[in-house]
C-alpha cells in the first residue's frame, strides 16, 4: 500500500496513528509529497481527483481518499481490535467524534491558508473569526464528551487527539486548554501513546 504523505497534515497523521495502532505502519510505502491548494502534486492528483492528501493506493491498485475512508480501509486489513466499532451506539459516538474533530481541523486549516496564501490586504477578519468560532464550538463539545473517553482507542478518540495536536502545532498562541480542562487532561494522557509520539510533526 502506498500512502501519499506530508508530515504536517493532521489528516495524514490520523491515518498514520491508525496504522500504528493496527500494526500496519510497516505495510505502508510512504511517498512524501509537497502539495498546496494552488499547486497540487501531480501524483496525488492521479490518486485523488480532488488533489488532496492523504491518498492511499491499495495493493490491488484501488485509490482511496480521504482520511475517514482510508482509516476504515486500514481497519479492515488487520485482525486486532477494531478502530471503527461495530454497528450500534459505540460506533455512532465514535463517528460523531471523528466528525467534530475533522470539522475543527477543516476550520483550522482554512485559517492557516488565509494567513499563508492570501495577500495580507485581502485578509477578511470576520471570516477568520467565524472559523475560530467553529474551532471553539468543537473544542467545547470535545471537552464535554471527553468525560466518557476513558481509555478508549478508536477512530473518534484518535481524531480528537490529532485535532488537539494540530492546534498545538499551528496555533501556539491559542490557549485552548484553559477553558477545556477535561479535554486537556485526557489529551495529555492519550498523546503519550507510542502511535501519537511516532507521528508528532516536527516544529
C-alpha angles and dihedrals in degrees: 000000000000120000120196102221145187115178095218094056112103090204090055088047090054090054091048093049089053089048091053094044092051096044093246101112093101090052092064123092103212117217108188112209138180110225136160135178091258096037113038120187113256095225092049089051090056091053098039122033091207088055098231137127141275100056125159128201109203123217091261091055097256112143118218133190153202124030099264091051094044092048092051091048092052089049089059092055102066140058100225134090111322121245089203108058121227117267112294139071094313090059094048091049091050094047092046090052091049090051093051092048093047090048089054090051093048090056094043093051091049089055091049091050091048090056098041105035111028117074111256093244089060097052111123111205098194089058093048090047089053091054090050088051088058090051092050092047092052091047091053091052092046090049091053094046094044090078086075098043096090109160095328117147110192139120090282098054092039090054092048092050093049090050092052090046092053091054089053090048101046105018102048092155093056113096096204093157098066095068095034105050098155092051091046092052092049092046093052089058097041094046089062091067113115090240091058094044092049092053101041109132118238116252 
